[in-house]
């Protein structure tokens, strides 16, 4: 079963949901398909009629969900034409990654200064990182592995971000992270996910050691490695 099919099964919509809940459910499903599967290509038009048939709903909540995704930047609404998946240039990706790098450094400094991460938090983060490593070592198709891996990656980072007392930074960081996933999905299909999983264990070590400088150095090396790979 491919990743797009598994997404469809996981996010089927029950009948007779209130309109607002239907919109939220459609937005969640579309976001999962955009970010964690290979169902849509960058620049591809999103066919509302196909979604209508898949979910057996009207176009109104679909259009509202697309407008909400456009507010984040995951899709672009073109008047009289519809919505298409956002396509990023290499320069866009460098800018997006730079913003994430800066915001995440603010998060890391805040949780270190306030000693906001407990031993229970460390154990929880270790558990997520271990699951990421197991997913990366799976023999399943790469598209399915990557979707599951990215979901866990988001879970790891979001858990860490929410330990910070920086609500607006967290909000901006989450939106930026979603754009980053959309922009580098194809690049990650050829990436070494086991190495990426190992990096998360290093993050945990930096937190335990309260070592901001090693975190910054590691993030910087990761950033420039990504720049080289996406510039080929």
Residue, then its C-alpha position, 0 to 999 in steps of 0.5 A: x500500500x503506498x503512502x497516499x493510500x494510507x493517508x486516505x484511509x487514516x483521514x477518512x471523514x465521518x458523516x454529518x460533521x459540523x461544517x467547521x469540523x469538516x473544514x478542519x478535517x479536510x485541511x488536516x488531510x490535505x496538509x498530510x497529503x502535501x507534506x508526508x506523501x508523494x500524492x502532489x507535486x510542487x506546482x501541481x493544481x489541486x483538483x477540487x472535484x477529485x477531493x469531492x468524490x473522495x470525501x463525498x462532501x461539497x466544495x465549500x469546506x474544501x475551498x475554505x481549507x485551501x484558503x487556510x493552507x494558502x495563509x500558511x504558504x503551502x498552496x497558492x490560490x490563483x483567481x478563476x483557476x483554483x489552487x496549486x501546490x507551492x513551488x519553491x526556488x533554491x533561493x526560497x529554500x535558503x531563505x526558509x531554512x535560514x529563518x528556521x535556523x534563527x528561530x530554532x536557536x532562539x528556542x534552544x537558548x530559551x529552554x536552556x536558560x530556563x532549564x525547561x527540559x526535565x528528565x521525563x522530557x529527555x526520555x520522551x525525546x529519546x523515544x521519538x528519536x529511537x522510533x525515527x531510527x527504526x523507521x529509517x532502517x525499515x525495508x519498506x518503500x522509501x516514500x512510505x518511510x519518508x512520510x512516517x519519518x517526517x511525521x516523527x521529526x515534526x513530533x520531536x521538534x514540536x515537543x521541544x519547541x513547546x517547552x519554550x516560553x516563546x509563543x509567537x516564535x513557536x507559531x512562526x517556526x511551525x509554519x516555516x517548518x511546514x514550508x521546509x518539508x514541502x520544499x525539500x521532500x524530493x531531496x529527502x527521498x535520496x537522503x540518509x535518514x539514519x544519519x538524520x535520526x542520529x542528529x536528533x540524539x545529538x540535539x538531546x545531548x546538547x540539551x542535557x549538557x546545556x551546550x548552546x555553542x555545539x548546537x549552533x555549530x551542528x546546526x550551521x554544518x547541517x545548514x550548509x550541507x543542505x545548501x550544497x545538496x539543494x544547489x546541485 
